[in-house]
Amino acid sequence: MLSSSDFASASWELVVRVDHPDKEEQEEVRLRVSGDLHVGGVMLKLVEQINLAQDWSDFALWWEQKRCWLLKTHWTLDKCGVQADARLLFTPQHKTLRLRLPNVKTVRLRVSFSAVVFRAVTDICRTLNIRRSEELSLLKPSGDYFKKKKKKDKSNREPVIEDVLDLECSSTSSGSPVSSGLYSKTMTPMYDPVNGTPASSTMTWFSDSPLTDHNCNILAFSQPPQSPEVLSDMYQPWTLIDKAKFNAGWLDSSRSLMEQGIQEDEQLLLRFKYYSFFDLNPKYDAVRINQLYEQARWAILLEEIDCTEEEMLIFAALQYHISKLSLSAETQDLTSECETDEVEAALSNLEVTLEGGKADNPLEDITDIPKLADNLKLFRAKKLMLKSFKQYWFVFKDTSIAYFKSKEVEQGEPIEKLNLRGCEVVPDVNVAGRKFGIKLLIPVADGMNEVYLRCDHENQYARWMAACSLASKGKTMADSSYQPEVLNILSFLRMKNRTSASPAASGLENMDMNPESFVSPRCAKKHKSKQLAARILEAHQNVAQMPLVEAKLRFIQAWQSLPEFGLTYYLVRFKGSKKDDILGVSYNRLIRIDAVTGVPITTWRFTNMKQWNVNWEIRQVAIEFDQNVSIAFTCLSADCKVVHEYIGGYIFLSTRSKDQNETLDEDLFHKLTGGQD
């Protein structure tokens, strides 16, 4: 045994600051420890010396210099590398955080600052009754995000009173983090079967939840439209460079909040990060569908994604309709789809999940691959050349388009055969002008080939557009999703057709809306208020009979149909290039975009990806594709880890099982998205 003098020579003094929840200043405690003392022993001696009766179960040691938690309490100080110069903080693992949701509503709740962000987001989504938490993440906005609001506050000299929904008593504030995936196992409907309102937390979760019926309504129902003044003061990323800087704020999912410098009561954005929405079920996803609708709505209003004026009016009409239903006392219609027989609903949900559909001849998909053959007009983009469409006979089969001079020579050699696998398919439609075009961007070795197709009517356009979209993903028209895709396109075109027999003049007399609140500020400046209101009400005639949930889902579908949907931008420098480019990362592809003109240069599909890795020394991402195609780039607007995680996250989402009760494979996610620092 060591004598007292030997122990004194082998031990040393460790200074630990204690973060008392009831005291403003931190208390400094000095302990005599040795290198073979484990972390749990340090915490025990610390609590004994403080001699204060309170619950210390949520407290842990934070090492400031190393920016890491000492959570493995059985490790000794020598194994952790802690010496006398270490600055340790004894602090709660769960702290208050302010989260701005997609509906621009701010909630305050307690979140684990010691768990990795992936797990913390899972606990947050469980508290807010949002399924499929793997689609969301936390984003720390840049300094420009609140810049306009601060400027306005300074000029008016009036403090802004932020409307915060306080959920600090949430289940995430317990001593141990909530187990992930609990809500996926319960699959309890999120509506009260008696009165039709969103279900209270006691019905939805095994444990108590802070979401009262009122709070759940706030999250599940759309908020009233903002005034044009508020819209004009909100941050808008005008250029691709601005969007790239904004996306640099995504937090690393494999590290904790504390490790990334997030402070207590700091404000972060909770957003859908991965645009691969899985299993949107109105029966269970009231909050999720509404928050997804709100994110899409603000993306349109703040011009984060481009759309035509015609599409803007459709979005405005849907917003107006949803706003009316949300404010109406007759919101009982929200649950009309959930009051069907349970067995019928389960069978219907299973059919959608398995992508079954009701085919007239189920054996047709196996024995024969359908083909399309019709007269279309074609134009190839060339420099200094006006658009001049010429008619040819087109045959679409498998994933390729061949065109001939006429139908009579179809059995011979085609003029050209276009392989659409991996191409970009962009709608070029103006319903009012009877223009139904399809723009194809076909990747080649030195860039992209632009091919324009022109259809005669909407039915022809829907069939060919659906076929091209599937072919770009490597699927044929034999796929079960072809017919639903055709119907979705036709439905969207009919929404755009604003030639209604009923006049909108009567709606103008009893108008109860501010039309500038439903369109972007730039669009509002182009039209007078009465003219804009008339056009919105005219477009509203086509959606006036939709139930609330169906209208939100239709808005989301229309958002997904936009050419730039799902693109997240980063400023990069490709290997061998002397100028900067924009890299667009989507749920199924990577796009190289010219930073000056915004024109896509090359597209690479994830389905053609063989492998990707990162050289952490030079911070360079390298990706290999089929046909010996390889690219490498360094990220300039963010750390390469952010782009690496984005690619890995989409690969992870593509491996998801269709089983709704499946627990998320967190280890697989970290394996695909993790990396060295």
N, C-alpha and C positions, 0 to 999 in steps of 0.2 A: 504493500500500500504506500501511496505517496504521503510524505509528511506535509504539514501545512506550508512549509517553505518551498517544498518541491512543487506543490499544487499552484502556489502563487507564481512561480517562475514559468509553469506550463500554461497558465491561464492569462487572459487579457481582458481589457475592459471594452465592452461593446455598447455604443450609444444608440438607443432606439427612440424615435419620436412616436408618440401615441396620438392618433387622430380621434379625440373624444367627440362623439356626436353632440354632446350638451355643452361643449366649451368652444369658444371662438379660437383660442390659441392652442397650439399643439404642446403637449407635455413631453419633456425630455427625460428619459429614464436611462440610468447607467447600470449595466449588468456585468458581473464577473463570470466569464464563460471560458470554455476550453474548446479546442478544435474537434474533440470527439463527442461534443454535445449535439444532439439532433435538433432539428428546427422545432419540433413539437415541444421539446424541453425548454427551448428559449421562450416560446410563447407561454408555457406554464409558469416559468420564473417571472416573466414580465407581468402576468396577471396577478400573481401573488404579491409582487412588490407594489403594484398599483393599489391593491387592496380596496377595490371598488366593486360593490355588488351590482352586476348587470350581466346581460347576456353577451358573451364574447364569442359565440359560436360562428358568427359570420366574419370575424376578423382574421386577417392573414398578414404575413410580412411581405412588404414591397421593397425591392432593392433598387434604389434610385439610380446609382451609377450604371448598373447593367440593364435597367429598365425591364425588370422581369419579376414575376411573383415567385415566392418560395412556398409552393403549394405541396411539395413532397415532404411531409412532416417527418418521415422516418430517415431522411437524409441528414448526415452530419454536416456541421459547418465547414469542415475540411473538404467534404465531397462537393458541397455547393460552391466552395471557393471564397467563403466569407471570412474576412480578416478584420483587424481592428479599425481599418480606415473605411469600412463599409458604412454607408448611411442607409439605415433601414427605417421603414415607416410601418407602424402597426395600425392598419386601417380597415374599414369594412370592405368586403368584396362587392357588395351591392350598393350602388349609389344612384342618386336621382339623375335622370336624363330627360331633356326636352326633345321630343321627336315631332317634326312637321310631317304629317301624313300626306299622301298624294292629293287629298281633298283640301290641302292648305290649312287643315285644322291641326293645332298643336296640342299634344298630350304630354303630360309629365308623369313618368313612372319610374320605378326602381329597376335597374338593369344590372346584371353581373358585369363588373369591370375586370374580372379575372378570367372568365370563360372566353374562348375564341369567338369572334364576331359571328361566325356561322351558327354556333349554339345560342349566342345571345339573341340573334334575330329569330331563331326558332322559338325561344321563350317569349319574346315580344309578340310574335304572331299568335302564339297560343293565348296570350292575355287579350289580344284584340279580336280573337275569333277569326283568324285568317288561316285557311289551309294552304298547303304547298308553300311553306316558308322558304324553300330553296330558290324560289324565283325572286326573292327580295333581298336587299342588303341595305347598308347604311352608307350615306354619302355626306362628306364634310364639304359644304359649299365654300367657294372661294370668297375673298373679301369683296368682290364686286356684286355678290348675290343680293346683299342688303344695302348696297350703296345708294340707290335712288331713294329708298325709304328713309335712310338716315339724313340725306340731303333735304328731303321734304320736312322732316321733323325739325331740322335746324332752322329752316326759313320760317316755319310756322310757330316755332318755339312752343310747341305743344307736345307733351310726351305721348307716345303711342301705348295704349293699354292693350296688351296682347291677350286675346281670348284663349285661355289654356284650360284644357280638360284634365283635371288632376286625377291620376290613377296610381298615386304613390302606394296605396295599400294593396298593390297587385300581388298575385301569387309568386311573381319573380322576386319579391322582397324577402322570401323565406331564407333560412340559413343555407340551404343547399339549392343549387339550380334545379329548375323543373326539368324532368326527363323529357327529352325531345320525342316528338312523334306521338304523344299521348292522344291528341285530338284526332289523329288519323285512325286510331284504333276504335274510338267511340263511334264515330260517324253519326252522331246525334244530329237530327235536323235542327237548323238554326232558326226555325220559326215556331212560335207557340201554336199548337194545333187548335187551341180553344178560340183565341181572339185574333189570330193571324198576324200578330206583331212579331218582330224578331225575338227569339227565345232569350229568356234571362240566363245568366251565367250558371245558375244552379241546375238548370236543365241541360246545359251544354257540356259542362265539365264535371269530373269527379270531385274536384275541390272547388272552394268558393272562388269567385272571380269578381273583380271590381266593376265589371260592366253591368250597370243597371239597365233596365229597359230603356230609359231616356238616353243613356250614353250609347247604348247599342244602336238606337235610332239615329244618333248623330253620325255614327260610323257607317251605317248601312244605307242611309238615305242621303240623296244628293243635297249639298248645301245651296242656299239661294245664290243666284248669279251676282257676281261682283259688279260694281259700277265701272263705267269706262275710265274714270279717273284712277281707280285702283289698278285696273289693267295696265294703263299707261305707265304707272309707277313701278310695276314689277319688272324684275330682271329678265331681259330677253337676249339670248345669244344670237346675234345677227349673222355672224359668219361661221364658217366651219372651224376656224381657229378658236373662236369663242367657245364653241361646243366642245372642242378638244380640251380646252383648259377646264371647262366645267366637269368633264368626265374624269379628270385626274383626281378628283376628290373621293372616289370610291375607296372605302376602307378595305384593308387586307383581311379576308375571311378567316385566315389561319392564325391570326394574332388577336390578342385581347384589346379592348378599348384603351386600357391604361398603357399598354405597350406602344400604342400609336398616338400618345399625347392627348387623349380626350380627357377633359376636365369635368368635374362634377357640375351638373346643371347646364352643361353646354348644349347647344341646339344642333341637332343633326337632321338630315332628311332620310326618311324611310321610303324607299322607292322600289318599284319592280325593276330589277337590274337586268334580268335575263328575259328576253321577249319570246319565251317559249311557254305559253300558258297551257297548262295541262288540266284537263278534266274540269272545265267550268260548269259546275252543277248548281242551278238556281236553288235547289233544295237545301244545300249545305253552305253555299258561298255568298250569302247576302252581303256581308262586309267586303269580301274579296272582290266580287263583281263591281260593287260600287266604287271601291278604291281604284280598281283598274280603269273603270269608266272615267273617274276624276283625273287620273294621270293622263289618259288619252285626251280628255277635254282641255286640260291646261297645255298640253303639247300643241294642240291646234290653236288655242287662243294666243299663246305666246310665240307662235310660229317656230317652235322647236323642230317641226316637221312641215315641209312644204305641201300645199294642196292648191288646187285650182279654185277660182271664185265659185264655180258651180258646186264643187265639193264642199266649200266653206258654207254655202247656204244650206246644204243637206245637213251638215253637222249642226248648224245653228237651229234648224227646224227640230232636230232630235233633242237638242239641249232645251229648247223652249217646251217641248212636249214633256220631257222628263221633269223639268222644273215645275210645270203645272201639276203633274201627278204627285210629285213629292210633297208639294205644299197643300194638296187637296186632302180633305178629311176622308176621302174614299180610297185611301191607300190599302184597303183590305184586298184590292185586286192584286196586290203584290204577291200574295200567296196562292193565287188561283191554280198555278201549276203544281203546287205542293199538296193540294187537297184531293188528289186522285188516289185511287186504290194503291196501297203500299206494294202489293205484288206486281201490279202493272207498272208502277214507277220503277221498281227494281229491275224488271225485265227490260224496260225501255233504256234505263241507264246502262245496263250490261251490254245492250245492243250498240249503243253509242261508243262505249268504252272499247269494245272489240272491233269497231269500225265495220259492223256487219251490214246494216242497211237492208232494205227489202228489195231484192233483185227479182225481176220477172223470171229470169232464167239463171239460176245460180251456177250452172255448169258452163255458161258461156265464157266466164272469166278464165276458166281452166283450159278449155279446148280451143279458144280463138281469141286473138288480140284484135280489138276493133280498129278501124281506120276511118279517117275523114278524107273526103275528096270533094273539092268544090272550086269554083272560080273565085280567086282573090286578086287583089291588086298589090303590086310589089314596087318598092323603091329602095335603092341602095344609096346611102349617104356618101356623097363625094364633095370635095372642096370646090367652091365657086360654081355650084350647080344647083338650080332650082329644083324643088320637089316635083317630080313628074312620075306619077304612078302608071304602071303598065300591067295589064291583066294577063294572068297565067292560070294554068290548071295545076292546083296544088293537091298533093297526096300526103297525108300525115299518117305514119305508122311507126309503131314502137316509140322511139324518142327522136325521130328524125322527120324533117320535111323535105320532100322532093317536089320540084315544080317543072312543068313541061309547057311547051308552046301552046298546046291545045289538048283536049280530052282524048282525041283520036290517037295521039302518039304516046299515051300513057305507058304502053308496054315496052317502049324503047328506052334509050338512055335519057335521063333527065338533064335539063340544062344545068342544074346544080342540086346538090343534096346537102342540107344543113343539119348537123347534129346539135340538138338543143341541150344535151346533158351539160350542166354547169353554166348555162348562159343566164343572162339577166332578162327578165320579162317585165316590160313596163307598159301599163295601159296608156293609150293616147286617145281619150274619149271626150267628145263634146256632144251630149245627148240632144241639146237644143239645136245644134247645127247638124245633127244626123251624121256625126263623124265617129266611126268605130274603128280605131286603129290599134295595132299592137307593135310595140317597139322591141326588137330583139337585139341584145348586145352579146355577141358570140365571141368568146375568148379565143384568141390566136396567139402565136408565139410573140408577135411584136405589138400586142395591144388588144383592141376590141373592134370587131366588125359590126357596124350598125345596119340592121335590116328592118324596114318598115313594111308591115302588112296592113291592108285596108279591107275591112269587111263591109258588106252591103247593108246589113240590118243587125239588130241586137241579138237575135237568136243565133245567127251565124257567129257573131263575135263571141258570145258566151261559150259556145262549143270549142272554138279554136283557142280562146284565151285559157280555158280550163286545161285543154290538152297541152298547150305550151308551158303552163305553170307546172304541171305534173312532170313533163319531160325534162324541165330544168332541174328537177330533183331526182331524176333517174327513174321515174315511174311512167307507166303506160296508161292508156285509157281503160285498160282492164282492171285497174286499181279501183277498189270500192269507193274511194273518195271522189271519183270523177263526176258522177251525177250530182252529188251534193254541191260540188264546186260550181257546176253549171247553174244550179238553182240559186246559189248565193250571188253569182255574178248578175243573173237576170233580176234578182230582187233588188240589188243595189242600183242597177240601171233604171228600174221603174221608180225608185226613190228619187233619182235625178230628174226624171221626166216630170217637169212642173206644169205641164199643160193640163190643168184640172178644169173640169166642166163647171164646178162651183166657183163663183167669183170670190175674191178675197176682200172685196170692199166692205162687206158686212163685218168682217173681222177687224178692219181698220177702225170702224166706229166704236167698237168695244175693246180696243186694244189695251191690254194690261201688261205690256212689256216695254223694256228699254232695249231696242234692237242692237245698240252698240255693245251690250253686255254679252252677246252671243257670237260675236265675230272678233277677229283680231283687230287691234287698233289701226293697222295699215288698211285693212279692208273697209273699216268704218269711215275712214277719211275719203274714200272714193265715191261714197253715195250719201245722199241726203237721208235723214232719219226716216221720213215717211216712205221713201222709195225702198229703203232697206227693209223696213217692217213689212211692206207689201210683199216683197219677194220671199221673206222668211215665212209669212203666213201662207203664201201660195205653195211653197214647198212642204209646209206642215200638213196640207191636206192629204198627202200620201202616207203619213205616219200617224194620223190623228187617232186611229183605232187600236194602236199597239198598246199592250199592257206595259207596265213600268219596267219589269225585268227584261222583257223582250226588246224594248227600246234601248236599254243599256247595252245588251248583247249585240244589237244591230249597230250601235255606235262603235263598239269595240271591233266588230267585223269590218266596218267601213274604214276604221283606222288601220287595221291590218292590211287592207287592200291598197293603201297608198304606196307608191314606189319606194319611198325612203323609210318605210316602217322598219323598226328594229335595228337601225344602224346607230352604232356608237362610235364616235370619231376620236382619233388620236393623231397627233402630229408626229411623223416618223421620218427617218432618213434610211432609204433602202441601200443595201450594200452595192457599191459600184455607181451610185447616183451622186450627182453634185448639187442637187437641190432637194428641198424638203417636200414631202407629199403627205396627204391625208390617208390614213388607213381606217376604213370603215369595217367594224366587226359586227356581224349579224348572227342570228341564230343558226344559219346554215351556210355562211360564206364569209370570205374576206374580200374587200374591194380596195384596190389602189385608186385614189382619186387625186386629180391635179389640184394642188392647194390654191392656185390662182383662179382657174376657171370653174372648178367644181365638177369637171367632167370625169366620169369613171374611165380608167385606163385598162385595168385588168381585174378579172374576178377569179377567185379560187374557191371551190366548194369544199366543205368539210368532208363530204362523202369521198372525195378524191385524196384526202390527206392520209399519208402513211405514218408520219411521226412528226413531233415537234419538240424542241428543247431550247434551253437558254444557256448561253455562255455568261455565267454570272460575273466573270472578271471584267469583261468589256460591256456587259449589260446588253447583249444582242440576242434577239429571238430568231431562231432558224427553223424553217418548216419545209418538209419534203412532201411532194405530191406525186401522183401517178405520172407515168410517161417522163420520168427523170426531170421533173420540174421542181426546182427548189428556190426558196427566197430567204433572205435574211435582212433584218432591219433593227435599228436602235430607236427607242421611243424618246421623243424630245419633250413632249408635253406632260409626261408622267413617267413613273418608274416602270421598267419593263415587266415587273412582277404584276402590275395591274392588267396589262394586255395578256400576259401568260395565264392569269387567273380567269380572264374572260373566255379565252379559248377553251381552257380546261373545264370551265363551268358549263359551257354549252355541250361539250362532249359528255359530261356527267349527266346533264338533263336528258340527253338522247338515250341513255341507258336505263332510264326510269322504268320500273315495272308498271303495268296498268292496274295492279292491285292497289285499291284505295287504302288498304290497311297496312301497306308496307311501311316499315320504319326506315327513315332516311339513312343511307350508308355514309356516315360522316367520314369514316376512314377513307373510303373511295374518293370522296370529294377532295379531301386534303391531299391525297396521292396525286390526283389529276391537276389540282390547282396550286399546290404548295411548291416551295422552292427554297433555295438558299438565300440568305441575306448577305 
